[in-house]
Amino acid sequence: MSRQFDLVGPRYVLRRGLPWSITMWRGAPGPERTPIDMTGCSARFEVTNVLHPPPYPDAVVYPVAVMGASGICHVILSAADTAAIKTTAARYRLVITDSLGNDEVVLYGRLAILEAGK
């Protein structure tokens, strides 16, 4: 199931030219909060200009570390990665690919990007 989650505000903003990371946990619905086993899955983080609608043909794609049974995805962008993002109004998608090659957009939304000194 896909959910919108905007990466804006001081806690999530990406600063161009500086390393940036975010860790996301994927769990099953319900009070137990059981992690979804992502063993055999891969993931990618796609960033595009805010004006382009899905499926984001111009997206810059970054690989994501997937921690299997724990349900954790680590998105890690280097300083060079963030410097290459030229827009300040962006959208992102976190896409999980299962072991059969099926894609699922699990998170999407706005991504705030500021210059490093701001």
Buried (B, 14 or more C-beta within 10 A) or exposed (E): EEEEBBBBEEEBBBBBBBEBEBEBEBEEEEEEEEBBEBEEBBBBBBBBBEEBEEEBEEBBEBEBEBBEEBBBBBBBBEBEBBEEBEBBEBBBBBBBBEEEEEBEBBBBBBBBBEEEEE
